Amino acid sequence: MPSPAFSPLTGHLTHFEAQALSLDDPRPHPHEDALIQLGHAVLTETLDVFGDTALEDFQTIICESLIGAFHSAAQRIERDADRARDDLNRLSRDFDGSEIADTEMQDATRKARAADVACLALEFVRDAAAASYTTATGEVWSPWKGHVKASRLTAAQIDARDALRTAKARKHAATDPGAVIVAFRAAPQADTEDDAHRIFDALNWAQAQWPDMALATTGAKGGEKIAIKWAKQKAVTLVLSASTKPARWVSSTTGEAASTPGRARS
């Protein structure tokens, strides 16, 4: 009997499962819950094996590299999807109405959508692994430094356009927080319980002032890791960059803002 985690999808469908079914692939995709469980299990087993051993001092590097591997794989697959979408743009531009061109467009659309689903699957695993890592260690993982000439449209052309629009919207949402950006900087030594209270109070104040805010930070250790934890708890969009120079700055000691308001830009 096949494993329930990989059985055909039935009943209420999540967004991921609906996308998987739209591929018309006879092979079933793993359930979303199974992917999340995989991420939790990978990190839990890793920490169990290395904890209380001579390799415990290196478990941070090991765990972060493991999570980063899922992230890198998702990025590679996303690049494959981007290349397929480039093909879609070319095929759509040069479409001549022939059956061969229509078939090529269907194949390119199928490849782009399959890559999108695979990318989503790996993101589920990555995010679950990162959540388990934070729960077990208190540390927060962050990535290292994402015209038709014919008079009538065929079904393949419509699918191609939909696939391109969806990809463009998803990429725009990932790169443009679309909100007031609040920058946060703190010393690496600011990692005590008192520091955490002050940082949370300051960021809570900032969110009260700008409910649609996004938080910008370099992801450095200490106070900035605490700020990242706050953002994840509050479901606030996080913007990681080597240099935080957005419109609003918040002090972790006074809770006051400096500079002028601004908007996120892609």
Secondary structure, DSSP 8 states (H G I E B T S, - for coil): ---GGGS---SS--HHHHHHHTT--SS----HHHHHHHHHHHHHHHHHHHTTSTTGGGHHHHHHHHHHHHHHHHHHHHHHHHHHHHHHHHHHHT--S-HHHHHHHHHHHHHHHHHHHHHHHHHHHHHHHHHHHHHHHS-----------SSS--HHHHHHHHHHHHHHHHHHHHH---S-EEE----TT--SHHHHHHHHHHHHHHHHH-TT-EEEE---STHHHHHHHHHHHHT-EEEE-SS---SEEE-TTT--EES-------
